[in-house]
Amino acid sequence: MKVAISMRSVHEPLLRGDMRIIDFIKYAASLAVDGVELDDAYLHGADADFTEIQEVLRETGLEVSCYDIDHQAEGLKGKARQQALEKIKAELVIAKSCGARYVKIVGGAFDSSVTAGDVEVLILQLV
């Protein structure tokens, strides 16, 4: 079994700016875990320096166990749906560039009008 640590375990320091993404990866390496779970909620998508992130992952030997993509679940209709798809697809490219073998897509809000069928169609458009 391999063990990884999630960015959510250092939620407060990341939000306050006391810890950067690189600091998190180095902290994880100091814990002797096998990998890290990266979350676009903290990475801010394409705004992050993924070249530096990839370099530190190589230096530490850590794997990206999972890459989390956060989106607003209520945007599954019309133009908002297309925007959600584009964001998710862009984040999938980033996840792949970081070497993530698994991706977790997390809906940020519950909308009772969204059906299981809506979610299934969204997923099928991504694969």
N, C-alpha and C positions, 0 to 999 in steps of 0.2 A: 504494500500500500504506500502511496505517496501522500505527503501532507503539504498543503498550501495555506497561505494566509490571505484573507480578503482585505481590500482597501477599506472596507466598511469597519474593520476592527480598529482603525485609526481615524475614524470619521471626524471627530472634533479637531485634531491637529491639522488635518487636511483642509477643512473648511476655514479654520482661523488663519491659515497660511503659515502655521508654525512648522509644517512638514510639506516638502515638495514630493512629487512623484518619485524622483530619484532617491530622495531620503527614505521613502517607504520601501523601495526595492532593496536598498542597502540594509535597512532595518530588518527586513525579512531574511536576508542572507545571514545576518548575525544570529538569527533564531535557529539556523540549521534546518529550515524547511526546504522542500523540494521545488516549490513554486509559489506563484502569486496569482491572485485573482484581480484582474484590472477592471475598473469600472469607469465607463465614459462620463458618469456624473462628476467624477473628480478630475478626469483627464481633459474634459472640455473638448472632446473630439479632435478635429483637425488642428485645433489651436495648440495642442501639446507638441513638444519636440520629440517625435518618435525616433529620430536618429539617435539621440542621446539615450532614450529609454532602451532601445535595442542594444546599444553598446553596453550599458550597465547590466542588462540581462545576460549578455554574453560573458562579461567579466565575472559576474557572480555565479554563473552556471544555473540560474533559476529558470524554470519553465513558466510559461503563462498557462496556468491550469484551466482558466476560464476567462472570457472577456464579457462583461455585462454591458448591454445596450439598453439605456433607459429611454422611454418615449411616453407620450401621453396617450393612454388607451382611448380617450374619447375622440381622437382624430382618425376614426376608421371609415369616414364617409367623405366623398367628394374630394375637393382640393386638399383638405387637411390629411386625408388618407394618402394621397400621392406624396405629400411632403414627408409624412412619417416613413413611407417606403423609401424615399430617397435618402433620408437620414440613416435609416437602418442599413441600407445597402452601402453607404459610405463608411459606416462604422464596421461593417463586415470586412471591408478592404483593410481597415486599420487592424482589426483583430487578426487577420491573416498575416499582415506584415509583422505583427508582434509574435507570431508563432503559436497563437491560441488554437488548441485542438477542439475546444468547446466554446460555445457562445450561449449566453443566457439573455433573452430579450425580456425586459421587465416593463410592463405597462405601469405608468406613473399614477394613474387615477382610474377609478372604477366608474363605468358608465353603464347603467342597467339596460340601455338600448343596444349595447354591443352583444351579439350572440356568439356562441361557440363557432357557428358557421362563418361569421365575419372574421374571427381570428384564424380559422382554418384557411380561408381564402387568402388572407394576408400572408400566412406562412408559405403557402404554395406559390405565391408570387415572388417569394424570396429565394426559392430553391430552383 
